Amino acid sequence: MKARLLLVTLFFWVSQAAEVFACATCMGDKNSPATAHMAIAIWVMIAAIMSVLGGIGAFSFQLWRHATTPLEPHEQLITEDLDRYD
């Protein structure tokens, strides 16, 4: 059954391979300025997304680092269990 499913998937993938490649009508000529500008726009969008994800990662790292630091002595007194003094 797995071999049959793999064969059907492989056949579907190979039959659709021609549609994956864009032609000059859809994407324009490789040497046209519009194609170059579109490539630059794609890189700018990737950079924007990566900078946002990098900021989220840096903030998460800062929270993790802050959470693993030991408490200061005056903060340890605040969280001390006072039930033993009753």
C-alpha positions as CSV (number, residue, x, y, z in Angstrom):
1,M,0.0,0.0,0.0
2,K,2.8,2.4,0.8
3,A,4.6,1.6,-2.5
4,R,1.4,2.3,-4.4
5,L,0.9,5.7,-2.6
6,L,4.5,6.6,-3.2
7,L,4.1,5.7,-6.9
8,V,1.0,7.8,-7.3
9,T,2.7,10.7,-5.5
10,L,5.8,10.5,-7.7
11,F,3.6,10.3,-10.8
12,F,1.6,13.4,-9.8
13,W,4.8,15.3,-9.0
14,V,6.5,14.4,-12.3
15,S,3.4,15.3,-14.3
16,Q,3.2,18.7,-12.7
17,A,6.9,19.6,-13.1
18,A,6.3,21.5,-16.3
19,E,4.0,23.9,-14.6
20,V,6.5,24.8,-11.9
21,F,8.8,26.7,-14.3
22,A,7.5,30.1,-15.2
23,C,7.7,31.2,-18.8
24,A,8.7,34.6,-20.1
25,T,5.1,35.6,-20.5
26,C,4.4,35.2,-16.7
27,M,7.7,36.5,-15.3
28,G,9.0,38.7,-18.0
29,D,12.3,38.7,-19.8
30,K,15.3,37.8,-17.7
31,N,17.1,41.0,-18.9
32,S,14.2,43.5,-18.4
33,P,14.4,46.1,-15.6
34,A,11.0,45.0,-14.3
35,T,12.4,41.5,-13.5
36,A,15.4,43.0,-11.7
37,H,13.2,45.3,-9.7
38,M,10.9,42.4,-8.8
39,A,13.9,40.4,-7.5
40,I,15.0,43.4,-5.4
41,A,11.5,43.7,-4.0
42,I,11.5,40.0,-3.0
43,W,14.8,40.4,-1.2
44,V,13.6,43.5,0.6
45,M,10.5,41.5,1.8
46,I,12.6,38.6,2.9
47,A,14.9,41.0,4.8
48,A,11.9,42.7,6.5
49,I,10.5,39.3,7.6
50,M,13.8,38.1,8.8
51,S,14.4,41.3,10.8
52,V,11.0,40.8,12.6
53,L,11.8,37.2,13.3
54,G,15.2,38.1,14.5
55,G,13.7,40.7,16.9
56,I,11.3,38.1,18.3
57,G,14.2,35.6,18.7
58,A,16.4,38.2,20.4
59,F,13.6,39.2,22.8
60,S,12.9,35.5,23.6
61,F,16.6,35.0,24.3
62,Q,16.6,38.1,26.6
63,L,13.6,36.8,28.5
64,W,15.2,33.4,28.9
65,R,18.5,34.9,30.0
66,H,16.8,37.1,32.5
67,A,14.7,34.2,33.9
68,T,17.8,32.1,34.6
69,T,19.8,34.6,36.5
70,P,19.9,34.0,40.3
71,L,18.0,36.3,42.6
72,E,19.7,39.2,44.4
73,P,20.0,38.8,48.2
74,H,17.4,41.4,48.9
75,E,15.0,39.7,46.6
76,Q,15.6,36.3,48.2
77,L,14.4,37.8,51.5
78,I,11.1,38.8,49.9
79,T,10.5,35.2,48.7
80,E,11.6,33.5,51.9
81,D,9.1,31.2,53.5
82,L,8.1,32.8,56.8
83,D,5.9,30.0,58.1
84,R,8.7,28.5,60.1
85,Y,8.8,31.7,62.3
86,D,5.1,31.3,63.5
